[in-house]
């Protein structure tokens, strides 16, 4: 290589700190962010995957008075999201035929309304353009009366057609289907008609709650209720009155089902109220929980006291998850709710969502939910804050197809992780075979990128990464290249960039910290460590930070399969510093050596001014 070629290679994605194989998928070089172009078919049950999930997908801004837009669903899908939320309410009637028109908006707020049928048309257009997409999950928060639910069923069937997945009642008690089995399908998450006891309990919960009113006090009460569980609005008893040609609804004191049976038959994931995991583990695999941000911490702050659940965990749950590998420590944490939750999430689904107090549509950190194996960690996609950047980095691993296989560290041993290991081993052998054929001249000659590097070349097997064991690393920021102006502006003064690097990790308490006792052992908490380089004045083209120790972060990573690194390029300003570019990398996909960090804009793209934006870093084992 000549010196210019070597310089190009240093900053190229093939020399990326984020394992190039994880980003580039299979050796054929297929490049569809929405297709099934991952390095391995997703053949495990869908509960074994993290799934890219949106919260209140329709909103363009805050939770109280912003606009709702159909385009937000397309934006989320193009960003790799595979679980969309629809809050559906009774709307007006069609001026043409008088049929009910369900609408989507944030109920009892000043947000604008969009038609349910238009959102389905948007999703259908995406399916037409991407027929091989992995399944799209529609999370229906159904507040409609029975008459409007009939219209929902008609719209779902007429618009989605064969793409609508209809569960088979004969297989209700078995493992959930795999993403591979659901390619090109739309799956419904909602509620089925509860039994009489459960319905009466839900009825009491709803009537005791306060609605979103115009005062801050009422909003606070409603948000505290929402933190416990997202339950569909129960319309006051709607009783069908059938005439010769039409069906209308009147009010009655007779108790009626909240969910139309025809809609329930389309529902694969049935939302149920969380009580404790001893009960949840006995439920069918199609039953799932929706847990608010605040309740995540409450659940993880409790210990299990059930003897039966303890014995079950000893037989089937991995004791090493999220620990430093010390067997004594592991055995002392085996009975906490974190382990029970991971066991539940092996075969069941969990959706988490932001607390109601986040009216500005800010996001919570998804790390804790991921650490316990929650699949559907819902975030506000209209807000590109640090949690959403972490989400982008997590799902970039699978070429943004929206599904990432949960690593063994967050899976109990009973969930057949051996099959996962075998699949991974086969993929690595295939990679290495292709690489050896290429360098020996047997494989077809690849094409070349604009930078002169073979587009189908991949690093040898020993450079492929999947860190599992605890490790201590040192990361040093060396220099940047082609850093854009804030928001990709084409004009303006030269920027004064600096880099902030943050390590996010989930740790398990030993019970030995100051003020701690035996009851705190094994409780999970989120920790973060960060460094900030000095600012380089008037140089966004090639800022250099060199070997200064102030630019070095020492990392003690106990569980690389969950921990993540966040890189944020900032411009120093007289008032508030501006965000320039971002990147996030899962630590188990981190490569060592002199590597590049590919930087992205706030919309998770590398285009225009961000085409060549990157950092050069040194990552090595600590002495």
C-alpha positions as CSV (number, residue, x, y, z in Angstrom):
1,X,0.0,0.0,0.0
2,X,1.1,3.5,-0.7
3,X,0.9,6.1,2.1
4,X,-2.4,7.7,0.7
5,X,-3.9,4.2,0.3
6,X,-3.0,3.4,3.9
7,X,-4.5,6.6,5.1
8,X,-7.7,5.8,3.3
9,X,-7.8,2.3,4.8
10,X,-7.3,3.7,8.4
11,X,-10.5,5.7,8.2
12,X,-12.5,3.2,6.1
13,X,-15.3,1.1,7.6
14,X,-13.3,-2.0,6.9
15,X,-11.0,-0.8,9.6
16,X,-13.9,0.2,11.9
17,X,-13.9,-0.4,15.6
18,X,-17.4,-1.7,15.1
19,X,-16.9,-5.2,13.7
20,X,-17.2,-4.8,9.8
21,X,-18.8,-8.2,9.5
22,X,-21.6,-7.2,11.9
23,X,-22.2,-4.1,9.8
24,X,-21.9,-5.6,6.4
25,X,-23.8,-8.9,6.9
26,X,-23.3,-11.7,4.4
27,X,-20.4,-11.9,2.0
28,X,-22.6,-11.3,-1.0
29,X,-22.7,-7.6,0.0
30,X,-26.5,-7.3,-0.1
31,X,-27.5,-3.8,1.1
32,X,-31.1,-3.5,2.1
33,X,-31.7,-2.0,5.5
34,X,-35.2,-3.5,5.6
35,X,-34.5,-6.9,4.1
36,X,-33.3,-10.2,5.5
37,X,-29.7,-9.5,4.6
38,X,-28.1,-10.5,7.9
39,X,-25.2,-12.8,8.4
40,X,-27.5,-15.6,9.6
41,X,-31.2,-16.5,9.2
42,X,-33.3,-15.6,12.3
43,X,-34.6,-19.0,13.1
44,X,-34.9,-18.8,16.9
45,X,-38.3,-18.0,18.4
46,X,-39.0,-14.3,18.2
47,X,-38.7,-13.9,22.0
48,X,-34.9,-14.6,21.6
49,X,-34.3,-11.3,19.8
50,X,-34.1,-7.6,20.7
51,X,-36.6,-5.8,18.5
52,X,-36.3,-2.2,17.4
53,X,-39.3,-0.5,18.9
54,X,-41.0,2.9,18.8
55,X,-43.2,4.6,21.4
56,X,-46.2,6.7,20.3
57,X,-44.8,6.5,16.7
58,X,-47.3,9.0,15.3
59,X,-46.1,12.0,17.2
60,X,-43.8,14.6,15.7
61,X,-42.9,16.4,19.0
62,X,-44.0,16.5,22.6
63,X,-46.7,14.3,24.2
64,X,-49.3,16.9,24.8
65,X,-49.8,19.3,21.9
66,X,-47.6,18.3,19.0
67,X,-48.9,17.1,15.6
68,X,-49.5,13.5,14.7
69,X,-48.3,12.4,11.2
70,X,-48.5,9.3,9.0
71,X,-45.0,10.1,7.8
72,X,-43.6,9.3,11.2
73,X,-44.4,5.6,10.6
74,X,-42.5,5.6,7.4
75,X,-39.6,7.4,9.1
76,X,-39.5,4.8,11.9
77,X,-39.6,1.9,9.4
78,X,-36.8,3.4,7.4
79,X,-34.7,3.8,10.6
80,X,-35.0,0.1,11.2
81,X,-38.0,0.1,13.6
82,X,-40.0,-3.1,13.6
83,X,-42.6,-2.5,16.3
84,X,-44.9,0.5,15.8
85,X,-47.4,1.9,18.3
86,X,-51.0,2.9,17.4
87,X,-53.2,4.6,20.0
88,X,-56.6,4.1,18.4
89,X,-59.8,6.0,19.4
90,X,-63.3,6.5,18.1
91,X,-63.4,9.1,15.4
92,X,-65.9,10.6,13.0
93,X,-67.9,8.8,10.3
94,X,-67.2,8.7,6.7
95,X,-69.1,11.4,4.7
96,X,-69.5,8.9,1.9
97,X,-70.9,5.8,3.4
98,X,-71.3,6.7,7.1
99,X,-68.8,4.0,8.2
100,X,-66.9,4.6,11.5
101,X,-63.4,6.0,11.0
102,X,-61.0,5.1,13.9
103,X,-58.4,7.8,14.6
104,X,-54.9,7.7,16.1
105,X,-53.7,10.4,18.6
106,X,-52.5,10.7,22.1
107,X,-55.8,10.5,23.9
108,X,-57.2,13.3,26.0
109,X,-54.4,15.7,24.9
110,X,-54.2,18.5,22.3
111,X,-52.2,16.4,19.8
112,X,-53.8,16.2,16.3
113,X,-55.5,13.2,14.9
114,X,-54.8,11.0,11.9
115,X,-56.8,8.2,10.4
116,X,-56.1,4.6,11.3
117,X,-56.7,3.5,7.7
118,X,-54.1,5.9,6.4
119,X,-51.4,4.4,8.7
120,X,-52.3,1.0,7.4
121,X,-51.9,2.2,3.9
122,X,-48.5,3.6,4.8
123,X,-47.4,0.3,6.2
124,X,-48.7,-1.6,3.2
125,X,-46.7,0.7,0.9
126,X,-43.6,-0.2,2.9
127,X,-44.4,-3.9,2.5
128,X,-44.8,-3.6,-1.2
129,X,-41.4,-1.9,-1.5
130,X,-39.8,-4.4,1.0
131,X,-41.6,-7.8,0.6
132,X,-38.8,-9.7,2.4
133,X,-38.8,-7.5,5.5
134,X,-38.7,-9.2,8.9
135,X,-42.1,-9.0,10.7
136,X,-43.6,-5.7,11.6
137,X,-45.4,-5.7,15.0
138,X,-48.3,-3.3,15.4
139,X,-48.7,-2.5,19.1
140,X,-52.4,-1.6,19.3
141,X,-53.5,0.5,22.3
142,X,-57.1,0.0,21.6
143,X,-59.5,2.6,23.1
144,X,-62.3,2.1,20.6
145,X,-65.9,1.0,21.2
146,X,-67.0,-2.3,19.7
147,X,-68.5,-0.6,16.6
148,X,-65.2,1.1,15.7
149,X,-63.3,-2.1,16.5
150,X,-65.3,-3.8,13.7
151,X,-64.1,-1.1,11.4
152,X,-60.5,-1.7,12.6
153,X,-60.8,-5.4,11.7
154,X,-62.2,-4.6,8.3
155,X,-59.4,-2.2,7.6
156,X,-56.7,-4.6,8.7
157,X,-58.0,-7.4,6.6
158,X,-58.8,-5.4,3.4
159,X,-55.6,-3.3,3.3
160,X,-52.9,-5.8,4.6
161,X,-54.5,-8.8,3.1
162,X,-52.3,-11.9,3.1
163,X,-49.5,-9.9,4.9
164,X,-51.7,-9.9,8.1
165,X,-50.6,-12.8,10.3
166,X,-53.5,-14.7,11.8
167,X,-52.4,-16.9,14.8
168,X,-53.2,-20.6,14.7
169,X,-55.2,-21.5,17.8
170,X,-53.8,-25.1,17.7
171,X,-50.3,-23.8,18.4
172,X,-51.1,-21.3,21.1
173,X,-49.2,-23.1,23.9
174,X,-46.0,-23.7,21.9
175,X,-43.0,-21.6,21.3
176,X,-43.5,-18.4,19.4
177,X,-42.7,-18.4,15.7
178,X,-39.3,-17.2,14.5
179,X,-38.8,-13.9,12.5
180,X,-37.8,-16.2,9.5
181,X,-41.3,-17.8,9.6
182,X,-42.9,-14.3,9.7
183,X,-41.0,-12.7,6.8
184,X,-43.2,-10.1,5.1
185,X,-45.9,-10.4,7.8
186,X,-47.7,-7.9,10.1
187,X,-48.2,-9.2,13.6
188,X,-50.7,-7.7,16.0
189,X,-50.0,-7.0,19.7
190,X,-53.0,-6.2,21.7
191,X,-55.4,-7.7,24.2
192,X,-57.8,-10.6,23.9
193,X,-61.1,-10.8,25.9
194,X,-60.1,-11.5,29.5
195,X,-61.7,-14.0,31.8
196,X,-64.4,-12.6,34.1
197,X,-62.1,-12.3,37.1
198,X,-59.3,-10.4,35.2
199,X,-61.8,-8.1,33.5
200,X,-63.4,-7.1,36.8
201,X,-60.0,-6.3,38.2
202,X,-59.1,-4.2,35.1
203,X,-62.5,-2.5,35.4
204,X,-61.8,-1.4,38.9
205,X,-58.3,-0.2,38.0
206,X,-59.7,2.0,35.2
207,X,-62.5,3.5,37.2
208,X,-60.1,4.4,40.0
209,X,-57.7,6.2,37.6
210,X,-57.8,9.9,36.6
211,X,-57.9,11.0,32.9
212,X,-55.5,13.3,31.3
213,X,-57.0,16.7,32.1
214,X,-56.0,20.3,31.7
215,X,-54.3,20.6,35.1
216,X,-50.8,19.5,36.0
217,X,-52.2,17.7,39.0
218,X,-54.5,15.5,36.9
219,X,-51.7,14.9,34.4
220,X,-49.4,13.7,37.2
221,X,-52.0,11.3,38.5
222,X,-52.6,9.9,35.1
223,X,-48.9,9.4,34.4
224,X,-48.4,7.6,37.6
225,X,-51.2,5.2,36.6
226,X,-49.7,4.8,33.1
227,X,-46.4,3.8,34.7
228,X,-47.9,0.6,36.0
229,X,-49.5,-0.8,32.9
230,X,-50.8,0.3,29.5
231,X,-54.4,-1.1,29.5
232,X,-56.9,-0.3,26.8
233,X,-59.6,2.2,27.5
234,X,-62.8,0.5,28.5
235,X,-65.7,2.2,26.8
236,X,-68.9,2.3,28.8
237,X,-71.0,-0.8,28.0
238,X,-71.7,-0.8,24.3
239,X,-74.4,-3.2,23.3
240,X,-75.1,-4.0,19.7
241,X,-78.7,-3.4,18.4
242,X,-79.2,-5.2,15.2
243,X,-81.7,-4.0,12.6
244,X,-82.4,-5.3,9.1
245,X,-79.5,-3.6,7.5
246,X,-77.2,-2.0,10.0
247,X,-75.8,-2.5,13.5
248,X,-75.7,0.3,16.0
249,X,-74.7,0.6,19.6
250,X,-76.5,1.8,22.7
251,X,-75.4,2.2,26.2
252,X,-76.3,-0.4,28.8
253,X,-75.2,-1.3,32.3
254,X,-74.6,-4.9,31.1
255,X,-71.0,-5.8,31.1
256,X,-69.6,-6.2,27.6
257,X,-66.2,-7.4,26.3
258,X,-63.7,-4.7,25.9
259,X,-62.2,-6.4,22.8
260,X,-64.1,-7.6,19.8
261,X,-63.6,-11.3,19.3
262,X,-62.9,-10.8,15.6
263,X,-60.0,-8.5,16.6
264,X,-58.8,-10.9,19.3
265,X,-58.5,-13.6,16.7
266,X,-55.9,-11.5,14.8
267,X,-53.9,-10.9,18.0
268,X,-50.7,-12.9,18.5
269,X,-49.3,-11.1,21.5
270,X,-51.8,-10.8,24.3
271,X,-51.0,-8.1,26.9
272,X,-51.6,-9.1,30.5
273,X,-51.1,-7.4,33.8
274,X,-47.8,-8.1,35.6
275,X,-48.2,-9.4,39.2
276,X,-45.1,-11.4,39.8
277,X,-42.8,-13.7,37.6
278,X,-43.9,-16.8,39.4
279,X,-47.3,-16.3,37.9
280,X,-46.0,-15.0,34.6
281,X,-43.8,-18.0,33.9
282,X,-46.8,-20.3,34.0
283,X,-48.7,-18.2,31.3
284,X,-48.8,-19.2,27.6
285,X,-45.9,-17.9,25.5
286,X,-48.2,-15.6,23.6
287,X,-49.0,-13.7,26.8
288,X,-46.7,-10.7,27.4
289,X,-46.3,-7.7,29.7
290,X,-46.0,-3.9,29.1
291,X,-43.9,-2.4,31.8
292,X,-43.4,1.4,32.3
293,X,-39.9,2.9,32.9
294,X,-40.5,3.6,36.6
295,X,-41.8,0.1,37.2
296,X,-38.6,-1.4,35.7
297,X,-36.7,-0.1,38.6
298,X,-39.3,-1.2,41.1
299,X,-39.3,-4.8,39.7
300,X,-35.5,-4.9,39.8
301,X,-35.5,-3.5,43.3
302,X,-37.4,-6.5,44.6
303,X,-36.1,-10.0,45.5
304,X,-38.0,-13.2,44.8
305,X,-39.1,-15.1,47.9
306,X,-40.8,-18.0,46.3
307,X,-39.1,-21.4,47.1
308,X,-40.6,-23.0,43.9
309,X,-39.2,-20.3,41.7
310,X,-35.8,-20.6,43.3
311,X,-35.5,-24.3,42.7
312,X,-36.6,-23.8,39.1
313,X,-33.9,-21.2,38.6
314,X,-31.1,-23.4,40.0
315,X,-32.0,-25.9,37.3
316,X,-32.4,-23.6,34.3
317,X,-31.0,-20.2,34.7
318,X,-27.4,-19.1,34.0
319,X,-25.9,-17.8,37.2
320,X,-23.1,-15.9,35.5
321,X,-25.1,-13.3,33.7
322,X,-24.1,-9.7,34.5
323,X,-21.6,-10.7,37.1
324,X,-17.8,-10.5,37.1
325,X,-17.6,-14.3,36.8
326,X,-17.1,-14.9,40.5
327,X,-19.0,-18.1,41.3
328,X,-19.7,-17.1,44.9
329,X,-21.2,-13.8,43.8
330,X,-23.2,-15.5,41.2
331,X,-24.8,-18.0,43.6
332,X,-25.8,-15.1,45.9
333,X,-27.7,-13.3,43.2
334,X,-29.5,-16.3,41.6
335,X,-32.9,-15.6,43.1
336,X,-33.3,-11.9,42.2
337,X,-36.0,-10.5,39.9
338,X,-33.4,-9.8,37.2
339,X,-32.8,-13.5,36.7
340,X,-36.5,-14.3,36.9
341,X,-37.2,-11.6,34.3
342,X,-34.5,-13.0,32.0
343,X,-36.0,-16.5,32.4
344,X,-39.4,-15.1,31.5
345,X,-38.1,-13.3,28.5
346,X,-36.6,-16.4,27.0
347,X,-40.0,-17.6,25.8
348,X,-42.3,-14.6,26.5
349,X,-42.2,-11.0,25.3
350,X,-41.9,-7.8,27.3
351,X,-42.4,-4.3,26.1
352,X,-41.1,-1.3,28.1
353,X,-42.0,2.3,27.5
354,X,-41.1,5.8,28.8
355,X,-42.8,7.2,31.9
356,X,-45.7,9.6,31.5
357,X,-43.8,12.5,33.0
358,X,-41.6,12.6,29.8
359,X,-44.0,15.1,28.2
360,X,-41.1,16.5,26.2
361,X,-40.7,13.1,24.5
362,X,-37.3,12.5,26.0
363,X,-36.1,8.9,26.3
364,X,-35.0,6.7,29.1
365,X,-31.8,4.7,28.8
366,X,-32.6,1.3,27.3
367,X,-29.7,-0.6,28.8
368,X,-31.4,-2.0,31.9
369,X,-34.4,-3.3,29.9
370,X,-32.0,-4.9,27.4
371,X,-30.0,-6.5,30.3
372,X,-33.0,-8.4,31.5
373,X,-33.8,-9.6,28.0
374,X,-36.8,-7.3,27.3
375,X,-37.4,-7.5,23.5
376,X,-39.5,-4.4,22.8
377,X,-37.8,-1.4,24.4
378,X,-39.9,1.4,23.1
379,X,-38.3,4.8,22.5
380,X,-39.5,8.1,21.1
381,X,-38.1,8.2,17.6
382,X,-38.8,11.9,17.2
383,X,-36.1,12.7,19.8
384,X,-32.5,11.9,18.8
385,X,-31.0,12.0,22.2
386,X,-28.4,9.6,23.7
387,X,-30.8,6.7,24.3
388,X,-31.9,6.7,20.7
389,X,-28.3,6.9,19.5
390,X,-27.6,3.8,21.7
391,X,-30.6,2.1,20.1
392,X,-29.3,2.9,16.6
393,X,-25.9,1.4,17.5
394,X,-27.4,-1.7,19.0
395,X,-29.5,-2.5,15.9
396,X,-26.8,-1.4,13.4
397,X,-25.2,-4.8,14.3
398,X,-27.8,-6.6,12.1
399,X,-27.7,-4.2,9.2
400,X,-30.7,-2.3,10.7
401,X,-33.1,-5.2,9.9
402,X,-34.7,-4.5,13.3
403,X,-33.8,-7.8,15.0
404,X,-30.7,-8.7,17.0
405,X,-30.2,-12.1,18.6
406,X,-29.9,-11.7,22.3
407,X,-26.4,-12.8,23.4
408,X,-26.0,-15.8,25.8
409,X,-25.2,-13.4,28.7
410,X,-28.9,-12.3,28.9
411,X,-30.4,-15.7,28.1
412,X,-31.0,-18.5,30.7
413,X,-29.3,-21.8,29.9
414,X,-32.7,-23.5,29.5
415,X,-33.4,-21.6,26.3
416,X,-31.2,-23.8,24.1
417,X,-28.3,-21.4,23.7
418,X,-26.3,-24.3,22.3
419,X,-28.3,-23.9,19.1
420,X,-27.3,-20.2,19.0
421,X,-23.6,-21.1,19.5
422,X,-23.8,-23.7,16.7
423,X,-25.3,-21.2,14.3
424,X,-22.6,-18.6,15.2
425,X,-19.9,-21.2,14.7
426,X,-21.2,-22.1,11.2
427,X,-21.3,-18.5,10.2
428,X,-17.7,-17.9,11.3
429,X,-16.6,-21.0,9.3
430,X,-18.4,-19.7,6.2
431,X,-16.7,-16.3,6.6
432,X,-13.3,-17.8,7.0
433,X,-13.8,-20.2,4.0
434,X,-14.7,-17.3,1.8
435,X,-11.8,-15.2,3.0
436,X,-9.3,-18.0,2.3
437,X,-10.8,-18.7,-1.1
438,X,-10.5,-15.0,-2.0
439,X,-6.8,-14.6,-1.0
440,X,-6.0,-17.9,-2.8
441,X,-7.7,-16.7,-6.0
442,X,-10.5,-19.3,-5.9
443,X,-13.3,-16.9,-5.1
444,X,-14.6,-14.6,-7.8
445,X,-12.8,-11.3,-8.1
446,X,-14.7,-8.7,-6.1
447,X,-15.7,-5.2,-7.1
448,X,-14.0,-2.2,-5.6
449,X,-15.3,0.7,-3.6
450,X,-14.7,4.3,-4.5
451,X,-11.7,4.3,-2.1
452,X,-10.1,1.4,-4.0
453,X,-10.8,-1.3,-1.4
454,X,-12.4,-4.6,-2.4
455,X,-16.1,-4.3,-1.6
456,X,-16.4,-8.0,-0.7
457,X,-13.2,-8.3,1.3
458,X,-13.7,-9.1,5.0
459,X,-11.1,-9.4,7.8
460,X,-9.8,-12.9,8.7
461,X,-11.6,-14.9,11.3
462,X,-9.3,-13.9,14.2
463,X,-10.4,-10.2,13.8
464,X,-14.1,-11.1,14.1
465,X,-15.4,-10.2,17.5
466,X,-17.8,-11.5,20.1
467,X,-16.4,-10.7,23.5
468,X,-18.1,-12.6,26.3
469,X,-15.7,-12.5,29.2
470,X,-14.9,-9.5,31.4
471,X,-12.1,-7.4,30.0
472,X,-10.2,-4.2,30.8
473,X,-9.5,-1.9,27.9
474,X,-7.9,1.4,27.2
475,X,-9.3,3.7,24.5
476,X,-7.5,6.7,23.3
477,X,-8.8,9.4,20.9
478,X,-6.1,10.2,18.3
479,X,-7.6,12.3,15.6
480,X,-10.7,13.1,13.5
481,X,-11.4,13.4,9.8
482,X,-13.9,15.5,7.8
483,X,-16.0,16.5,10.8
484,X,-19.1,18.4,9.5
485,X,-20.6,21.6,11.0
486,X,-23.5,21.2,13.3
487,X,-26.6,19.9,11.5
488,X,-24.5,19.4,8.4
489,X,-24.5,23.1,7.6
490,X,-22.8,24.0,4.4
491,X,-21.6,27.4,5.5
492,X,-20.5,29.1,8.7
493,X,-17.3,29.4,10.8
494,X,-14.9,26.6,11.4
495,X,-15.8,24.4,14.3
496,X,-13.9,23.9,17.5
497,X,-14.5,20.1,18.0
498,X,-14.0,18.0,21.1
499,X,-15.0,14.3,21.7
500,X,-17.0,12.9,24.6
501,X,-16.8,9.2,25.1
502,X,-19.1,7.4,27.5
503,X,-19.2,3.8,28.6
504,X,-22.7,2.6,29.6
505,X,-22.8,-0.7,31.5
506,X,-25.2,-2.6,33.8
507,X,-23.6,-3.8,37.0
508,X,-24.8,-6.2,39.7
509,X,-24.5,-5.1,43.3
510,X,-22.4,-7.2,45.7
511,X,-24.2,-5.9,48.7
512,X,-20.9,-4.7,50.1
513,X,-21.1,-1.0,49.0
514,X,-21.5,1.8,51.6
515,X,-24.9,1.6,53.2
516,X,-25.8,-1.7,51.5
517,X,-27.0,-4.9,53.1
518,X,-27.5,-8.5,52.1
519,X,-30.9,-7.7,50.5
520,X,-29.3,-5.6,47.9
521,X,-27.1,-8.4,46.5
522,X,-27.6,-9.0,42.8
523,X,-29.7,-5.9,42.2
524,X,-29.0,-4.4,38.8
525,X,-28.1,-0.7,38.2
526,X,-26.9,1.4,35.3
527,X,-23.4,2.9,35.5
528,X,-21.7,5.3,33.1
529,X,-18.1,6.6,32.9
530,X,-16.9,9.3,30.4
531,X,-14.0,11.4,29.3
532,X,-13.9,14.6,27.3
533,X,-11.0,15.7,25.1
534,X,-9.9,19.3,24.9
535,X,-11.3,21.4,22.0
536,X,-9.3,21.9,18.9
537,X,-9.8,25.5,17.6
538,X,-10.9,26.1,14.0
539,X,-10.2,22.6,12.7
540,X,-13.0,20.3,11.7
541,X,-11.1,18.8,8.7
542,X,-8.3,17.0,10.6
543,X,-8.3,17.7,14.4
544,X,-5.5,15.9,16.3
545,X,-5.5,15.0,20.0
546,X,-2.4,12.9,20.0
547,X,-1.2,10.7,22.9
548,X,-2.3,13.0,25.7
549,X,-3.5,10.9,28.7
550,X,-6.5,13.2,29.1
551,X,-7.8,11.6,25.9
552,X,-7.7,8.1,27.3
553,X,-10.6,6.1,28.9
554,X,-9.8,3.0,31.0
555,X,-12.7,0.6,30.8
556,X,-13.5,-2.2,33.2
557,X,-16.2,-4.1,31.2
558,X,-17.8,-6.9,33.2
559,X,-20.4,-7.9,30.6
560,X,-19.4,-6.9,27.1
561,X,-22.6,-8.4,25.6
562,X,-24.7,-5.7,27.2
563,X,-22.3,-2.7,27.7
564,X,-22.1,0.0,25.0
565,X,-19.7,2.9,24.0
566,X,-21.1,6.2,22.9
567,X,-19.0,8.7,20.9
568,X,-20.3,12.3,20.7
569,X,-18.6,15.0,18.6
570,X,-19.4,18.4,20.1
571,X,-18.5,21.9,19.0
572,X,-17.4,24.2,21.8
573,X,-19.4,27.4,21.9
574,X,-19.8,30.5,24.1
575,X,-23.2,29.4,25.3
576,X,-24.5,25.8,24.7
577,X,-22.2,23.4,22.9
578,X,-23.6,22.0,19.7
579,X,-23.9,18.3,18.7
580,X,-22.0,17.5,15.5
581,X,-22.0,13.8,15.0
582,X,-22.6,10.5,17.0
583,X,-21.8,6.9,17.1
584,X,-22.5,4.0,19.4
585,X,-20.9,0.5,19.5
586,X,-21.9,-2.6,21.5
587,X,-18.8,-3.6,23.4
588,X,-19.0,-7.3,22.4
589,X,-18.5,-6.1,18.8
590,X,-15.5,-3.8,19.6
591,X,-12.3,-4.5,17.7
592,X,-8.9,-3.8,19.1
593,X,-6.0,-1.9,17.5
594,X,-5.9,1.4,15.6
595,X,-9.5,1.6,14.3
596,X,-11.9,4.1,12.8
597,X,-15.2,5.2,14.3
598,X,-17.8,5.9,11.6
599,X,-19.9,8.9,12.6
600,X,-23.6,9.4,11.9
601,X,-26.0,12.3,11.9
602,X,-28.9,12.5,14.3
603,X,-31.1,10.6,11.9
604,X,-28.8,7.6,11.8
605,X,-27.5,8.2,8.3
606,X,-24.1,8.8,6.7
607,X,-24.7,11.0,3.7
608,X,-23.8,14.4,2.4
609,X,-21.5,16.2,4.9
610,X,-21.4,13.0,7.0
611,X,-20.1,10.7,4.2
612,X,-16.5,10.7,5.4
613,X,-16.9,11.9,9.0
614,X,-14.8,9.6,11.3
615,X,-12.5,9.3,14.2
616,X,-9.2,7.4,14.6
617,X,-8.8,5.7,18.0
618,X,-6.5,3.2,19.7
619,X,-8.1,0.4,21.6
620,X,-6.0,-2.1,23.5
621,X,-6.0,-4.3,26.6
622,X,-5.0,-2.5,29.8
623,X,-1.7,-3.6,31.3
